[in-house]
Amino acid sequence: MTDGLDMRRLLSPLGAERFFAEHWQTRMALLPLAADDLAFIRATVDSLDPARLASAAREGAQAWVANDFVAHSVFPINPQNAVQFRDIGATLYFVNVPLPALTDSLADFLGAPRRKVIASLFFTPSGGGAVPHFDKNENFTFQLTGAKRWQVGEAPMVPAAPDGYTLGSSVITPALAPLLAEAQRPPERTVDLKPGTLLYVPRGTVHHTGAGEPSWSLNLSYSPSMWLDLLRVGLRERLAASPRWRGIVTGAGGDPAARDANRLPELLAELRALLADPEEAEALARAFLDRPDG
Amino acid sequence: MRLLMRIVLPAATANSVLAAQDFEPQWRALLQRIGALASYPKEQGRIQHVLLEAEPSQITPIAEAVFRLVGVKPEFLPEIVPPPYYGWRAY
């Protein structure tokens, strides 16, 4: 059995280069896993015991219940009642189960901060399904047991979506609203996941699911740090160390004497020099990604 | 576990349900039968919040009793949790 999650090997039917060129952030990818890789993932996840997973999940566990009499309801669950919820036909969602052998490997492959990649597990009961929605995370789903049918958009409805959204919902974040207003829902493709299938779904891509039998799946998701964040947070932090950049905006018009205090031209020159220096740009990226919230 | 059950009667049908002659005693009997700890009506009873202590296995039977009386699926709000944007059944 293999002793690590080698993403390059997992992507070999497609090729890592082709994955980044043609799929990353733009188009779903469906890949079969080698038996060794599935065995490694299953062994790493360990027992699919709801009580154990509820105890392990760092960001809690939820049961989703909906049936002929109950409107969709979300219950926080614990190790004591997780099995009871499974037995009444709930979907179980275990958020951020520590599986560094998987998440760190994916983060290292992507060149992403390790803390931004988390593992979550889903138990879906027979007859379960999800309404059309898209996520704000880059998602890698590994089907572990059972089968599940996905309908996945051929392309993101909102490219690089800053937030998730359930189609038809009135809950729309301010960041998403202007992007959604212009968005068209792309055609969808049917994808059948069985044990040993890996499905990559870019954020912003509409998908919905249905399970004809109980199934477990593992989701490795990268909650992205955007380049925009790097500029907004990282560059700001860098410039804020300078008293010149902390200076007061003065001389944008006003008295001719005040115009002499306008430092913008020299600050822009300084900024251009900073951004044009590859070493400075690399240091900027590193400093941002090493931040706890980077 | 402690649960808050939320029942919202659609505006179009609320009046006929609430105006039924025997609705009030039936509603009180239902609350007693499901072991309601408290109930909080709003908008003349169109919106009801009912506090319950129930095991997971009791959730659907309680909801069914409500559904059969008022024709509306109740939603359960155990505590503040993230919005269920993934959908109604599963992932």
Contacts between the chains, C-beta under 8 A, distances in Angstrom:
chain1	res1	chain2	res2	distance
A	62	B	81	6.7
A	63	B	56	7.6
A	64	B	84	6.4
A	64	B	86	7.4
A	64	B	88	7.7
A	64	B	89	7.0
A	64	B	90	6.5
A	65	B	59	6.3
A	65	B	60	7.7
A	65	B	76	7.3
A	66	B	88	4.3
A	66	B	89	5.1
A	67	B	60	6.1
A	67	B	63	8.0
A	68	B	64	7.9
A	68	B	67	7.9
A	69	B	60	5.7
A	69	B	63	4.0
A	69	B	64	4.3
A	69	B	66	7.7
A	69	B	67	4.6
A	69	B	73	5.9
A	69	B	74	7.9
A	70	B	59	6.4
A	70	B	60	5.9
A	70	B	63	4.4
A	70	B	73	6.0
A	70	B	74	6.9
A	70	B	75	7.6
A	70	B	76	7.0
A	71	B	73	4.1
A	71	B	74	6.4
A	71	B	75	4.2
A	71	B	88	7.8
A	72	B	75	7.1
A	72	B	84	5.6
A	72	B	87	7.3
A	72	B	88	3.8
A	72	B	89	7.5
A	73	B	59	7.9
A	73	B	75	5.3
A	73	B	76	4.0
A	73	B	77	7.3
A	73	B	78	8.0
A	73	B	84	7.8
A	74	B	78	7.8
A	74	B	81	4.9
A	74	B	82	7.6
A	74	B	84	4.6
A	75	B	1	7.6
A	75	B	3	8.0
A	75	B	56	7.7
A	75	B	76	6.8
A	75	B	78	5.0
A	75	B	81	7.8
A	76	B	78	6.2
A	76	B	79	6.4
A	76	B	81	5.9
A	81	B	1	6.8
A	81	B	55	7.9
A	81	B	56	5.8
A	84	B	55	6.9
A	84	B	56	4.1
A	84	B	57	6.3
A	85	B	56	5.1
A	87	B	56	7.8
A	87	B	57	7.5
A	88	B	56	5.4
A	88	B	57	5.9
A	88	B	59	6.6
A	88	B	60	6.4
A	90	B	56	7.7
A	91	B	89	6.4
A	91	B	90	3.6
A	91	B	91	6.4
A	93	B	86	7.9
A	93	B	91	6.7
A	122	B	90	7.2
A	122	B	91	4.6
A	124	B	90	4.1
A	124	B	91	6.3
A	125	B	90	6.8
A	127	B	89	7.6
A	128	B	89	4.6
A	128	B	90	3.2
A	129	B	87	7.3
A	129	B	89	4.7
A	129	B	90	5.9
A	130	B	86	5.5
A	130	B	87	3.7
A	130	B	88	7.7
A	130	B	89	6.3
A	130	B	90	5.7
A	130	B	91	5.4
A	131	B	87	3.6
A	131	B	88	5.8
A	131	B	89	7.9
A	132	B	87	7.8
A	133	B	85	6.0
A	133	B	86	6.1
A	133	B	87	5.9
A	164	B	85	5.6
A	165	B	85	7.0
A	166	B	85	4.6
A	166	B	86	7.4
A	166	B	87	6.4
A	169	B	85	6.8
A	171	B	83	6.0
A	171	B	85	7.2
A	208	B	87	7.1
A	209	B	90	6.9
A	209	B	91	6.3
A	211	B	90	6.5
A	217	B	91	7.5
A	219	B	91	7.8
